[in-house]
Amino acid sequence: QVQLVESGGGLVQAGGSLRLSCAASGSIFSINAMGWYRQAPGKQRELAASITSGGNTNYPDSVKGRFTISRDNAKNTVYLQMNSLKPEDTAVYYCMVNVLANVYWGQGTQVTVSS
């Protein structure tokens, strides 16, 4: 079993920055992809950013140039640096980790951007 602990959410004004962290622990043999998804009220969960074990990243157009995902393989941790935040970035952000054929999710952390 894999446990994920997220931190770093909160309330910020538009134009501000936040950094999310997600640390994985447990039965980890090899982590493949890691990522962040977000879900706003009344909307479906969507990708915010992902990173492969080789460091290749993927972002939707809505966050390109503002969000940066990174990972520390020694610490089994993934980060999401969010800059120039907009009110439409308000959502619960979930960490995702792919270990072998399994996908694990964090409990979610609230990000609220005020205008």
Summary of the structure (lengths in Angstrom):
residues: 115
radius of gyration: 13.4
end to end distance: 40.1
largest distance: 43.0
contacts: 340
relative contact order: 0.33
helix: 3%
strand: 58%
